[in-house]
Amino acid sequence: MPGTMLDWPGGWDEALRPRERVVIITGNYGSGKTEVAVNWSLLLARAGIAPLAIADLDLVNPYFRCREAGDLMARHGIQVIVPQGEHFHSELPIVLPEIKGQLRREDGVVVLDVGGDDVGARVLHSFAGSVGAHEMLQVVNAFRPFTDTVDGCVRIQEEIEEASGLATTGIISNAHLMDDTDVDVIARGAELAVRVAERRGLPFRFLTAMRPLAPAAAARTGLPVLTLDRWMVPPWKARPREVGPLFKV
């Protein structure tokens, strides 16, 4: 069937192919997991994966939620699942029936962008019994407090697992220092993330790099790279007309 997970196009990096149709992205505050979730979803859309949905379960951080890039993703054929109408800006743990419907499908891919740390991960308990085969990936930024050591990353991981009731299945390195990021930062962060994966006996899935740095990061590390474009812009850096949701509900 065209557009299914089995139809991963030739010439695309197999490391960036989802291993299960349900992909859960977790991480601590400032890890950049939403940017990872949005960029990965856009890559899957370009690869022809369909149906494809992304569900915004980040009920913690009001600045970097995937719903802010909803119009962009919708233009790429990605179904964006967020609270509607008066609940659009809600920080309450609203459980959406659409998400359970996506979890029960047998085709396509659904990406769940889950809130930072164990507090945000608790929302996954709302879907107990609905999450079948899945991968839950921890996004690690080695340059954030509490995840600058292997022990700190493992501690965060264990807290998320306890809160969500689900086990981590892989590690993603998203090392950055915002505008001060260079290839050395990316490589040092990836080294720590690989050690986290080895400590827990988990696969290291890939690292990330902004588009101008991606080729050099791949050459330097020899690891799979997800190329990022910055879609999540904090309100203090956005032009006035960009503040607020980018799509109508």
N, C-alpha and C positions, 0 to 999 in steps of 0.2 A: 504494500500500500504506500503510495507516495506520501512523503512528509512524516513518516513515522520515525521512531527512534532508530529503527534498523536501517534507515536510509541515510546514514551519515555520509556526506559527499566525499569522494576521493580528493586527496590533496589537503584536507583539513586535518589539523592536529588531533589525533585520537585522544590525547590527554584531556582535551577540552570537551569531550563527549560525556554527557551524563551517564552514570552507571546504573541509575534507576530512574523511573519516570517521575518520582517525587524527590525534589532536591530542596533540602532545608539549609538555609544559610544562617549561621549564628556567629557571635563574636561579642567582644566587650565594647564598651563605649569608645568611639574614636577609631575602631578597627577599619572602618570604611566598608563594612559588609554590604551596605545598600548600594554603594557604587559598584561593587563586585556583582551583586545580584542583577542590577540593571544592565551593566555591560555584557554579562554572560548571557542574559536573556536576549539581548539584541543580536549577539553573535549566533545564538541558536536559531533565531528568526531568519537571519541571513542564510543559515545553513539549510533552511527549508523544513525545520522541525515544526510540525503542526498536528493537532492544535497545541497552542502554547499559551500558558497563563502565568502571571505573577501575582501573588497575594501579599498585600502589605499587612504584616502582623507586627510591625514595629510600633508598639504602643508606648514606647518609652521616650524616644528622642523626637521632639517636634520639629527639628530642623532638617534632618536628612532622611526623609521617608520616601520610598519608591513612588508613592502616589504623586509626588511633585513632578515626576517625569512621565506621568500617565499619557499625555497627548503624544509625546514622542513614541512611546511603545505601542500605543494604539495604531499609529500610522504604519508600524511594522507588523501589524496583524497579531499583536500580543494582547490577550485579554487581561486587563488590569482589574483586580478585585479589591475594592476599597469600600468603606462605608459610604453610603449615598445620602444625598439631600442634607437634612439638618445634622446628620451624623458624620459628615465629611471630615470635619476637623476634630472629631471626638478623640479623646485619649482613653476612653473607657474600653475594656476588653469585650467589644462587640463581636460575637461569634457569627460569622456569615455562613448561611446555608450553601452559598456558592462554593465556598472552600471545601466543604465536605463532599460536594458533588464532584469537584475536581479530583479530590483524593481517591474517589471510588471509580474513576474512569479507568479504562484499560489502554487508552491510546494517548499519544502526545506527552508533554512534559508540563509539570507545574512547579514553579519555584516559589518557596515560602521565604520571605524576608522577615526574620524574627528579631524582635527587640534585643537590645544589648544586655549582656550578663544574665544571671539567673532570673531576675525580675521579669524581663521580657519573655524569657523562655517558658515561663509558667503558662502562657496562653496556649501552648501546645497541648496541655492537658485537656483543653476543651475539645480536642479531636481524638481523644482516647478511643481506640477501636476502629478509627477511620484511616489511620496511617498504616499502610501495608509496607511493601518493599520500598525502601527509601535510602537515600544517603543524606547524612547530616554532617555538614562541613563547617569546621571552625575557621574563621578568618582571623589571622594573627597579624597584628602590626607590632613589630618588635620595638617600636619607638614610642609606645604608649605606656603610661604607668600600669603596673600590675602584670604586663605581658612582655616585659623586657628581659625576662629570664625564663628558662625552661620550666622551673618550678611554678612560676607565676602563671604561665600559659596552661599548665596542667591543672592548676587550682581552678582557674576560670572554667576550663573544660568540664571538670568534675561537678562544679556548681550548676552549670547549664544542664548537664545530663541528669542530675538529681531533680532539678526543677521541671524539666520537660518530660522525664520518664523515658527518654530515648538515648541511644548510644551514639557517640560521635563515630563517623566512619572515615574521615579524612581531614587533611589540613591544607589550607590555602594561605600563602604568604602575601600580605598586602602591605609591605613595609613602605612607609612614606613619612616625610616631614613636610607635607604640603608643598609650598613653592620651593623649599630648600632640598627637595629630593633629588638625588643623583644616582648613578649606577652603583656606586659604593654603598649607599644606603640600602638600595634594593638587594644587593648581594649579601650584605651583612644580615638583613632581615630574613632572607631566604635560608641562610645557614642556621639561624636559630629555629625557624619553623621546621626545617628538616629534622633537627634534633628533637623537637617536640613530637613529631611523627614517630621517630625511632623509639623514643621513650615509651610511647603508648602502643607501639606495634601497629601503627596506622599508615596507610599510603599517603605520601605527599602528592597532592593533586596537581597544583601548578602555582606559580607566582604571578603577580600582576605588575604592570608597568604602564605609565602614561605613554601615549603613542610615540612621542619623540625619543623616549628612552628604551622602548621595547626591544629593538634589534640589538642594541649594545648589552642589555640585560640578559637576553637569550645567549649571546656569544660569551658573556662573562661567566654565567652560571651553568650553562648546559642544561638548564631545566625548562620545562614547558612554560610558556608565557601567555597569559590572557592580556591582550592589549586594551588599555582603558582610554576612554574619552571622558572628560569630566562633565557629568550631567547634574550632579548634586551640588548646587551652589548655596552656601550659607547666606542668610538674609543680610548680614553685614557686608557681603561682597557683591550682592546683586544690585543691578540698577533698579530704581523705584518701580518701573513697569514690570519687572520680573518677579517681584515679591508676590507670594501667594500661589495657588494652584495653577498649573499650566493647561488645565483642561476643564471643560464645563461638566456639571453633573445635573 
